[in-house]
Amino acid sequence: MRRQRLFTRLMLAALLGVLALAPAACGRKGSPVLPPGETDQFPSKYPKTTDPQTGVFSS
């Protein structure tokens, strides 16, 4: 009985630790930076070409 209670508390502590540290692993810190030599192309038009699409389902 005592061993089960200890196991339950350890699992609860591990779960709370994972939940507490999870936000630290999300996302990049800081502003986005373009790679050298690239220019900002926002907003872009879709589709980029006016050519008809080809593929399996085109007729």
N, CA, C and O atoms as a GROMACS GRO file, in nm:
protein
  236
    1MET      N    1   0.084  -0.120   0.000
    1MET     CA    2   0.000   0.000   0.000
    1MET      C    3   0.088   0.125   0.000
    1MET      O    4   0.064   0.219  -0.076
    2ARG      N    5   0.188   0.125   0.085
    2ARG     CA    6   0.275   0.242   0.095
    2ARG      C    7   0.357   0.260  -0.032
    2ARG      O    8   0.380   0.372  -0.076
    3ARG      N    9   0.400   0.149  -0.092
    3ARG     CA   10   0.478   0.156  -0.215
    3ARG      C   11   0.392   0.212  -0.330
    3ARG      O   12   0.441   0.288  -0.413
    4GLN      N   13   0.266   0.174  -0.333
    4GLN     CA   14   0.176   0.224  -0.436
    4GLN      C   15   0.154   0.375  -0.420
    4GLN      O   16   0.148   0.447  -0.519
    5ARG      N   17   0.141   0.421  -0.299
    5ARG     CA   18   0.122   0.564  -0.272
    5ARG      C   19   0.246   0.643  -0.315
    5ARG      O   20   0.233   0.752  -0.371
    6LEU      N   21   0.364   0.589  -0.287
    6LEU     CA   22   0.488   0.654  -0.327
    6LEU      C   23   0.499   0.661  -0.480
    6LEU      O   24   0.535   0.764  -0.536
    7PHE      N   25   0.465   0.551  -0.546
    7PHE     CA   26   0.468   0.547  -0.691
    7PHE      C   27   0.370   0.650  -0.750
    7PHE      O   28   0.404   0.719  -0.846
    8THR      N   29   0.251   0.660  -0.692
    8THR     CA   30   0.151   0.755  -0.740
    8THR      C   31   0.201   0.898  -0.724
    8THR      O   32   0.184   0.980  -0.815
    9ARG      N   33   0.263   0.928  -0.612
    9ARG     CA   34   0.315   1.064  -0.590
    9ARG      C   35   0.430   1.096  -0.684
    9ARG      O   36   0.441   1.209  -0.733
   10LEU      N   37   0.516   0.999  -0.710
   10LEU     CA   38   0.627   1.021  -0.804
   10LEU      C   39   0.575   1.044  -0.946
   10LEU      O   40   0.624   1.130  -1.018
   11MET      N   41   0.476   0.966  -0.986
   11MET     CA   42   0.419   0.984  -1.118
   11MET      C   43   0.349   1.120  -1.131
   11MET      O   44   0.359   1.185  -1.234
   12LEU      N   45   0.280   1.160  -1.027
   12LEU     CA   46   0.214   1.291  -1.027
   12LEU      C   47   0.317   1.403  -1.035
   12LEU      O   48   0.298   1.500  -1.109
   13ALA      N   49   0.425   1.391  -0.960
   13ALA     CA   50   0.531   1.491  -0.964
   13ALA      C   51   0.596   1.496  -1.102
   13ALA      O   52   0.625   1.605  -1.153
   14ALA      N   53   0.618   1.381  -1.162
   14ALA     CA   54   0.677   1.377  -1.297
   14ALA      C   55   0.582   1.442  -1.398
   14ALA      O   56   0.626   1.518  -1.484
   15LEU      N   57   0.455   1.412  -1.388
   15LEU     CA   58   0.356   1.471  -1.479
   15LEU      C   59   0.351   1.622  -1.464
   15LEU      O   60   0.349   1.695  -1.563
   16LEU      N   61   0.349   1.670  -1.341
   16LEU     CA   62   0.347   1.814  -1.319
   16LEU      C   63   0.475   1.880  -1.369
   16LEU      O   64   0.471   1.991  -1.422
   17GLY      N   65   0.588   1.812  -1.354
   17GLY     CA   66   0.714   1.865  -1.406
   17GLY      C   67   0.713   1.876  -1.557
   17GLY      O   68   0.759   1.976  -1.612
   18VAL      N   69   0.662   1.775  -1.624
   18VAL     CA   70   0.653   1.778  -1.770
   18VAL      C   71   0.560   1.890  -1.814
   18VAL      O   72   0.592   1.963  -1.907
   19LEU      N   73   0.446   1.903  -1.749
   19LEU     CA   74   0.352   2.008  -1.786
   19LEU      C   75   0.408   2.147  -1.759
   19LEU      O   76   0.379   2.241  -1.833
   20ALA      N   77   0.488   2.161  -1.655
   20ALA     CA   78   0.545   2.291  -1.623
   20ALA      C   79   0.655   2.330  -1.721
   20ALA      O   80   0.672   2.448  -1.752
   21LEU      N   81   0.729   2.231  -1.771
   21LEU     CA   82   0.840   2.261  -1.861
   21LEU      C   83   0.802   2.258  -2.009
   21LEU      O   84   0.881   2.302  -2.092
   22ALA      N   85   0.685   2.209  -2.042
   22ALA     CA   86   0.644   2.199  -2.182
   22ALA      C   87   0.642   2.333  -2.255
   22ALA      O   88   0.688   2.339  -2.369
   23PRO      N   89   0.592   2.441  -2.198
   23PRO     CA   90   0.591   2.568  -2.271
   23PRO      C   91   0.731   2.620  -2.303
   23PRO      O   92   0.747   2.697  -2.398
   24ALA      N   93   0.830   2.580  -2.228
   24ALA     CA   94   0.966   2.626  -2.255
   24ALA      C   95   1.020   2.566  -2.384
   24ALA      O   96   1.112   2.622  -2.443
   25ALA      N   97   0.965   2.456  -2.429
   25ALA     CA   98   1.013   2.389  -2.550
   25ALA      C   99   0.938   2.435  -2.674
   25ALA      O  100   0.970   2.389  -2.784
   26CYS      N  101   0.842   2.522  -2.661
   26CYS     CA  102   0.759   2.560  -2.775
   26CYS      C  103   0.807   2.691  -2.837
   26CYS      O  104   0.830   2.790  -2.767
   27GLY      N  105   0.821   2.689  -2.968
   27GLY     CA  106   0.844   2.812  -3.041
   27GLY      C  107   0.986   2.864  -3.034
   27GLY      O  108   1.068   2.818  -2.955
   28ARG      N  109   1.011   2.961  -3.119
   28ARG     CA  110   1.141   3.024  -3.125
   28ARG      C  111   1.136   3.156  -3.050
   28ARG      O  112   1.036   3.228  -3.055
   29LYS      N  113   1.240   3.184  -2.982
   29LYS     CA  114   1.246   3.309  -2.907
   29LYS      C  115   1.303   3.419  -2.998
   29LYS      O  116   1.403   3.397  -3.068
   30GLY      N  117   1.241   3.534  -2.997
   30GLY     CA  118   1.292   3.645  -3.076
   30GLY      C  119   1.216   3.664  -3.206
   30GLY      O  120   1.129   3.585  -3.241
   31SER      N  121   1.251   3.770  -3.277
   31SER     CA  122   1.184   3.803  -3.402
   31SER      C  123   1.235   3.714  -3.514
   31SER      O  124   1.350   3.671  -3.512
   32PRO      N  125   1.149   3.686  -3.613
   32PRO     CA  126   1.195   3.607  -3.727
   32PRO      C  127   1.294   3.688  -3.811
   32PRO      O  128   1.277   3.809  -3.830
   33VAL      N  129   1.396   3.621  -3.862
   33VAL     CA  130   1.501   3.687  -3.940
   33VAL      C  131   1.513   3.615  -4.073
   33VAL      O  132   1.518   3.492  -4.077
   34LEU      N  133   1.519   3.692  -4.182
   34LEU     CA  134   1.536   3.632  -4.314
   34LEU      C  135   1.680   3.584  -4.331
   34LEU      O  136   1.772   3.644  -4.276
   35PRO      N  137   1.699   3.476  -4.407
   35PRO     CA  138   1.835   3.432  -4.436
   35PRO      C  139   1.909   3.536  -4.519
   35PRO      O  140   1.845   3.616  -4.588
   36PRO      N  141   2.041   3.538  -4.515
   36PRO     CA  142   2.117   3.636  -4.593
   36PRO      C  143   2.087   3.623  -4.743
   36PRO      O  144   2.081   3.512  -4.796
   37GLY      N  145   2.069   3.736  -4.809
   37GLY     CA  146   2.043   3.737  -4.952
   37GLY      C  147   1.898   3.722  -4.990
   37GLY      O  148   1.865   3.730  -5.109
   38GLU      N  149   1.809   3.701  -4.896
   38GLU     CA  150   1.666   3.686  -4.925
   38GLU      C  151   1.593   3.819  -4.902
   38GLU      O  152   1.635   3.901  -4.820
   39THR      N  153   1.484   3.838  -4.976
   39THR     CA  154   1.402   3.958  -4.957
   39THR      C  155   1.264   3.915  -4.911
   39THR      O  156   1.221   3.801  -4.934
   40ASP      N  157   1.195   4.005  -4.846
   40ASP     CA  158   1.062   3.976  -4.797
   40ASP      C  159   0.964   3.977  -4.914
   40ASP      O  160   0.957   4.075  -4.988
   41GLN      N  161   0.888   3.870  -4.932
   41GLN     CA  162   0.794   3.859  -5.043
   41GLN      C  163   0.651   3.851  -4.993
   41GLN      O  164   0.567   3.785  -5.055
   42PHE      N  165   0.621   3.915  -4.883
   42PHE     CA  166   0.488   3.912  -4.826
   42PHE      C  167   0.415   4.038  -4.866
   42PHE      O  168   0.480   4.143  -4.865
   43PRO      N  169   0.292   4.041  -4.900
   43PRO     CA  170   0.205   3.926  -4.926
   43PRO      C  171   0.230   3.874  -5.066
   43PRO      O  172   0.256   3.951  -5.158
   44SER      N  173   0.221   3.744  -5.082
   44SER     CA  174   0.239   3.684  -5.213
   44SER      C  175   0.103   3.650  -5.273
   44SER      O  176   0.006   3.629  -5.200
   45LYS      N  177   0.098   3.646  -5.403
   45LYS     CA  178  -0.027   3.614  -5.474
   45LYS      C  179  -0.038   3.464  -5.490
   45LYS      O  180   0.063   3.395  -5.510
   46TYR      N  181  -0.158   3.412  -5.482
   46TYR     CA  182  -0.180   3.270  -5.505
   46TYR      C  183  -0.287   3.256  -5.611
   46TYR      O  184  -0.390   3.322  -5.599
   47PRO      N  185  -0.271   3.177  -5.710
   47PRO     CA  186  -0.153   3.100  -5.747
   47PRO      C  187  -0.047   3.189  -5.811
   47PRO      O  188  -0.079   3.294  -5.865
   48LYS      N  189   0.077   3.147  -5.803
   48LYS     CA  190   0.187   3.228  -5.854
   48LYS      C  191   0.186   3.238  -6.006
   48LYS      O  192   0.229   3.339  -6.061
   49THR      N  193   0.136   3.135  -6.074
   49THR     CA  194   0.126   3.138  -6.220
   49THR      C  195  -0.021   3.126  -6.260
   49THR      O  196  -0.104   3.078  -6.183
   50THR      N  197  -0.050   3.171  -6.382
   50THR     CA  198  -0.186   3.159  -6.433
   50THR      C  199  -0.200   3.036  -6.522
   50THR      O  200  -0.308   3.015  -6.579
   51ASP      N  201  -0.096   2.957  -6.536
   51ASP     CA  202  -0.102   2.835  -6.616
   51ASP      C  203  -0.199   2.737  -6.550
   51ASP      O  204  -0.206   2.729  -6.428
   52PRO      N  205  -0.275   2.662  -6.633
   52PRO     CA  206  -0.366   2.564  -6.573
   52PRO      C  207  -0.288   2.455  -6.503
   52PRO      O  208  -0.179   2.417  -6.546
   53GLN      N  209  -0.344   2.406  -6.397
   53GLN     CA  210  -0.277   2.302  -6.321
   53GLN      C  211  -0.285   2.170  -6.394
   53GLN      O  212  -0.385   2.140  -6.460
   54THR      N  213  -0.181   2.091  -6.383
   54THR     CA  214  -0.181   1.958  -6.442
   54THR      C  215  -0.163   1.856  -6.332
   54THR      O  216  -0.108   1.887  -6.227
   55GLY      N  217  -0.210   1.738  -6.356
   55GLY     CA  218  -0.196   1.635  -6.256
   55GLY      C  219  -0.290   1.521  -6.284
   55GLY      O  220  -0.347   1.510  -6.393
   56VAL      N  221  -0.308   1.437  -6.187
   56VAL     CA  222  -0.387   1.316  -6.202
   56VAL      C  223  -0.534   1.350  -6.228
   56VAL      O  224  -0.598   1.282  -6.308
   57PHE      N  225  -0.587   1.452  -6.163
   57PHE     CA  226  -0.729   1.480  -6.170
   57PHE      C  227  -0.766   1.585  -6.275
   57PHE      O  228  -0.883   1.619  -6.288
   58SER      N  229  -0.669   1.637  -6.351
   58SER     CA  230  -0.703   1.736  -6.452
   58SER      C  231  -0.756   1.667  -6.577
   58SER      O  232  -0.716   1.554  -6.608
   59SER      N  233  -0.845   1.733  -6.648
   59SER     CA  234  -0.904   1.670  -6.766
   59SER      C  235  -0.849   1.729  -6.893
   59SER      O  236  -0.888   1.688  -7.002
   0.00000   0.00000   0.00000
